[in-house]
Amino acid sequence: MLKAFPRTKFIAHADTFWANVSSDYAYDTAYPSGLIKPGGISDKWLSDYPHLWADMSANSCNNFLNRDPDFTTGFLTRHQNKLMFGCDCPCSDGRGGGNTNPSPRLHGKCIARETLAAVQKMSKPEVFHKIRWENGTKLLGLKARA
């Protein structure tokens, strides 16, 4: 699809995209653990296709962020102009209320808050600002505010 439609903007999201950042993903679990092996297809596609962007919401990206902080820091820097944060957090109050995620790492927590905190911790302030705000407004053609 990326090759067939080079003028279409695609936004990657969800389990398989974030799991495939690692080149050794075996398609055996939605949320793999352990260190990331460089050379994964998601990392390559973001580099190779200027019309591919990535949404960092949901459990799958949060899982990716927390697997291998050293790799993740480089990934965030490398793709800083193509990553954006959109939220599909199930909590009702911004503090985890109503979140019944079975993962012990996320149960009862606001996934959006946890994900943004991880991105902020692993990136420079200007990279965090791009991911948190600028890239999404740019992609959607919205007027960005300071």
Secondary structure, 3 states (H helix, E strand, C coil): CCCCCCCCCEEECCHHHHHCCCCCCCCCCCCCCCCCCCCCHHHHHHHHCCCEEEECCHHHHHHHHHHCHHHHHHHHHHCCCCEECCCCCCCCCCCCCCCCCCCCCCCCCCHHHHHHHHHHHHCCHHHHHHHHHHHHHHHHCCCCCC
